[in-house]
Amino acid sequence: MLAEYALIPDVFDPASYASAEACDRHLCELKDGIIARGLVRNLHGGGWWRFVEQHRDRWDKRGRELLKKLRQQGRLSDATGCAVNAPETAMAWCAEALASHEQVPLSGIISDETTAAECAPNDLVAPVSKLTEQTWWMSGKNSIELKRTTHDYVEALGPTLRHSNSIWFIDPHLDPTRPDYRSFTELLRACGPRRPAARIQIHRVCYSGSGLGRQIITNDVWENRFRSALGLVVREADLLVEVFFWDDFHDRYLISNLIGILMPNGFDTEAEQPMTRWARLDRDHRDSVQREFDQPSSRHKLRHHFSIMTP
């Protein structure tokens, strides 16, 4: 549910716009869209960030503000270089972005008007002044419909799992030894390996079953289940996973530093592949969920907590 874009550095240059007002308006729109649902590809092995930092005196204050947010929120996704030398011009950066797109597809390339005109009629490249005319920009939906399969989960969450620094899987019934949760390991595998490693948390209730069939499971049994089912993928993906057991809760989410997603059915799968729908949370609601499952929270009582670490 995250989109990944390439930004041509000249979008930050006030000289690329017809007026100061236009510059302010379009950069505000760009910032709002990316912070709500996007990542920015750090092209040429991080050369893009080094370039925008080197030339930051050229950029409009709104552009500098967006760059600061990208770094603070971890919204830069590093990519290997394609050209031999780091680009120095807008067109060279656009060529690098297009070559990078061939390796790993981008949602779109956002440029100044001159560069977009030179790349026409490539629909992947659009000027920041005409983003509202681009389907790949406007199609950033707040909800998606997908099948309850591992394939669809990994595809929908791929950018989130690969690039988030912190990832919380919140599902009251998540048990990796149950048949309908055994493919949960594939979601963990998609989180790594990388440096720095993502901080993974799993939150579930301390009991199994429901109603008259509810049964409190002892802490040592829970630990054995999770360690036996997840230990190998934790080692292979070089992860640090913390598991939390609460007295009770109902709703299911994925919460990361980049996005919050409400998931009515959580992370289990079904052989019949019925459809489910996920909704992206507003930032304040995502933060509210995170506070709810912080250890000092008074909303729920923490019954047990342990870690699964790479040796």
Residue pairs with C-beta under 8 A, 6 or more apart in sequence:
1 37
1 144
1 156
1 157
1 160
1 259
1 261
1 278
1 280
2 37
2 38
2 39
2 159
2 160
2 163
2 258
2 259
3 37
3 38
3 39
3 107
3 108
3 136
3 140
3 159
4 38
4 39
4 40
4 41
4 77
4 106
4 107
4 159
5 34
5 38
5 39
5 40
5 41
5 106
5 107
5 108
5 109
5 110
6 40
6 41
6 43
6 97
6 100
6 101
6 106
6 108
6 109
6 110
7 30
7 40
7 48
7 109
7 110
7 111
8 90
8 93
8 94
8 97
8 109
8 110
8 111
8 112
8 115
9 48
9 51
9 52
9 55
9 90
9 93
10 16
10 90
10 111
10 112
10 114
10 115
11 27
11 30
11 63
11 110
11 111
11 112
11 128
12 27
12 52
12 58
12 59
12 60
12 63
12 64
12 66
12 67
13 58
13 59
13 60
13 63
13 112
14 20
14 23
14 59
14 60
16 23
16 112
16 113
16 114
17 23
17 26
17 129
22 129
23 60
23 62
24 60
24 62
26 128
26 129
26 131
27 60
27 62
27 63
27 66
27 128
28 62
29 128
29 131
29 132
30 66
30 110
30 128
30 131
31 62
31 65
31 66
31 69
33 131
33 137
33 140
34 40
34 66
34 70
34 75
35 69
35 73
35 75
36 140
36 283
37 140
37 259
37 280
38 75
38 107
38 140
39 75
39 76
39 77
39 159
39 163
39 258
40 70
40 75
40 76
40 77
41 48
41 76
41 77
41 79
41 97
41 100
41 106
42 48
42 49
42 76
42 77
42 78
42 79
43 79
43 81
43 87
43 93
43 96
43 97
43 100
44 79
44 81
44 82
44 83
44 86
44 87
44 96
45 78
45 79
45 80
45 81
46 78
47 81
47 86
47 87
48 93
49 71
49 76
50 86
51 86
51 87
51 88
51 93
52 59
52 67
53 67
56 64
56 67
59 67
69 75
70 76
73 257
73 258
74 163
74 164
74 165
74 257
74 258
75 163
75 258
77 159
77 162
77 163
79 100
79 103
79 104
80 100
80 103
81 96
82 96
82 99
82 100
82 103
83 92
83 95
83 96
83 99
87 93
87 95
87 96
90 111
90 112
90 114
90 115
91 115
91 118
94 109
94 111
94 115
94 118
94 119
94 125
97 106
97 109
97 125
98 109
98 119
98 122
98 124
98 125
100 106
101 109
101 124
106 124
107 136
108 124
108 125
108 126
108 134
108 136
108 137
109 124
109 125
109 126
110 126
110 127
110 128
110 131
111 119
111 125
111 126
111 127
111 128
112 127
112 128
113 127
113 129
115 125
115 127
116 125
116 126
116 127
116 130
117 127
119 125
123 134
123 136
124 136
126 133
126 134
126 137
131 137
131 138
132 138
142 279
142 280
143 277
143 278
143 279
143 280
144 156
144 277
144 278
145 275
145 276
145 277
146 152
146 153
146 155
146 156
146 275
146 276
146 277
146 278
147 273
147 274
147 275
147 276
148 265
148 268
148 269
148 270
148 273
148 274
148 275
148 276
149 269
149 273
150 183
150 186
150 187
150 269
153 186
153 187
153 267
153 269
154 161
154 186
154 187
154 190
156 278
157 187
157 190
157 254
158 190
160 167
160 254
160 256
160 258
160 259
160 261
161 167
161 187
161 190
161 191
161 198
162 190
162 191
162 194
163 258
164 191
164 198
164 256
164 257
164 258
164 259
165 196
165 198
165 199
165 256
165 257
166 198
166 199
166 201
166 256
166 257
167 191
167 198
167 199
167 200
167 201
167 254
167 255
167 256
168 200
168 201
168 202
168 203
168 253
168 254
168 255
168 256
168 290
168 293
169 184
169 187
169 200
169 201
169 202
169 203
169 254
169 267
170 203
170 249
170 251
170 252
170 253
170 254
170 255
170 289
170 293
171 203
171 204
171 252
171 263
171 266
171 267
171 268
172 204
172 205
172 248
172 249
172 250
172 252
172 266
173 181
173 204
173 205
173 266
173 268
174 181
174 184
174 202
174 204
174 266
174 267
174 268
175 181
175 204
175 208
175 225
176 182
176 184
176 185
176 225
176 226
176 229
176 230
177 225
177 228
177 229
178 268
180 268
180 269
180 270
181 267
181 268
181 269
182 229
183 269
184 267
185 229
185 230
185 232
185 233
187 267
188 200
188 230
188 233
188 234
188 237
188 239
188 241
189 233
189 236
189 237
191 198
191 200
191 237
191 239
192 198
192 237
192 238
192 239
193 236
193 237
193 238
193 239
194 238
197 238
197 239
197 240
198 239
199 240
199 242
200 239
200 240
200 241
200 242
201 241
201 242
201 243
201 244
201 293
202 226
202 241
202 242
202 243
202 244
203 244
203 246
203 249
203 293
204 243
204 244
204 245
204 246
205 245
205 246
205 247
205 248
205 249
206 216
206 217
206 222
206 245
206 246
206 247
206 303
206 304
207 214
207 215
207 216
207 217
208 214
208 215
208 217
209 215
219 245
219 303
219 304
219 306
222 243
222 245
222 304
223 306
226 243
226 306
226 308
227 308
230 241
230 308
231 308
233 239
234 240
234 241
234 308
234 309
234 310
235 310
235 311
238 310
239 308
239 310
240 307
240 308
240 309
240 310
241 307
241 308
241 309
242 305
242 306
242 307
242 308
243 305
243 306
243 307
243 308
244 293
244 295
244 302
244 304
244 305
245 302
245 303
245 304
245 305
246 293
246 300
246 301
246 302
246 303
247 300
247 301
247 302
247 303
248 300
249 299
249 300
251 262
252 262
252 263
252 264
252 265
252 266
252 267
253 260
253 261
253 262
253 263
253 281
253 289
254 260
254 261
254 263
255 261
255 286
255 289
255 290
255 293
259 280
259 281
259 286
260 280
260 281
260 282
260 283
260 285
260 286
260 289
260 290
261 278
261 279
261 280
261 281
262 278
262 279
262 280
262 281
263 276
263 278
264 276
264 277
265 276
281 289
291 297
292 299
292 300
293 300
295 302
295 305
